[in-house]
Amino acid sequence: MKNHPTDKAFIEQACDIVTRFNLLEKKDKVLAGVSGGSDSVALLLFLLAIKEKFSLEIGVAHLNHMLRGKEADNDAVFVKNLAEKLNLPCFSDKQDVAAFAKKNRLSMEESAREVRYSFLKNTLGKHGYMKIALGHTRDDNAELILMNIMRGSGTKGLTGIPPKREGLIIRPLIEISKLKIVKFLESIDQDFVIDSSNNDDTILRNSIRNYFIPLIEEKYNPKIKESLIRLSTIIKDEDAWMENETNLLFKKSTISQKKNKIELSIDIVNNSHAALQKRVIRKAVKQINGRLKRISLVHVEDVIKLSLSTTSGKSIDLPDQIRVYKNRSSLVFKKEAVPLRKLGKKRGCKKRV
């Protein structure tokens, strides 16, 4: 790379992010997810710039979602050629995201995310890499926070995109703006591809990026992205504290716990703060289900109403074959092995799916 002020500033800012969030360690084997767009290309070049400093082993991973025909094929060729030019191994695959979305009744964005992360994690395990590096930026973070606000998200959704997740996924560019990234690539004459689907405003994220945020910047707050990130930082700290309180209450209220069944003390749950009640209920569901994707506030409030009921022997049904029973002194969360409709209903059972 050329010696250029923009080049140096970019590398230093990303290095600071790596250091503050402890994203890399010496001799890490890092798999970079590279779509060919500006963010992922800049990420890859940054990793190369610090390769010697951290004694990194770097690989490139690219997934063709089969959504944009020839354009997507050309992106795959671009990434393959870039990896060859940089003398890096490249692992690529093609998966039909549209078919996955239809089969699993998910949105295209959700499906693309699930398929992409599955591909990256499988590639990491198969080839012995330690971490997955992704090119999410400050702009991506602000867009997601605003999108979650519009969806009526709880605090979890307002914490934004974490710099590090599961000790496995790292995002060295998470505090760097898209503008700085493009200027960096221009300063070193590095090409990148442009995804035409980013202009499709029928996709909520694109509409927020291309229309809503620019409107807010022009009419109301030119620093809306900074404001959203600041909100995220504040909520992230408070959410971490609440998560610790939730874990303490969950441990205190747990009577018994198995892989598909958890029993909680009704008295302890009911005598806790309403915010903690909701979190403990969500935690119980996640423990037996592995996810909270289909669990809404309405479901959680139904469980709270059940727990406050003076009648024992009642139950309610939640998505993913989860049934919650109220006994005299306990609340039982159970993931059934068969669809709930085949089990029949208990007296007073309320169906909520």
Secondary structure, 3 states (H helix, E strand, C coil): CCCCHHHHHHHHHHHHHHHHCCCCCCCCEEEEECCCCHHHHHHHHHHHHCHHHHCCEEEEEEEECCCCHHHHHHHHHHHHHHHHHCCCCEEEEECCHHHHHHHHCCCHHHHHHHHHHHHHHHHHHHHCCCEEECCCCHHHHHHHHHHHHHHCCCHHHHCCCCCEECCCEECCCCCCCHHHHHHHHHHCCCCCCCCHHHHCCCCHHHHHHHHHHHHHHHHCCCCHHHHHHHHHHHHHHHHHHHHHHHHHHHHHHEEEEECCEEEEEHHHHHCCCHHHHHHHHHHHHHHHHCCCCCCCHHHHHHHHHHHHCCCCCCEEEECCCEEEEECCCEEEEEECCCCHHHHCCCCCCEECC
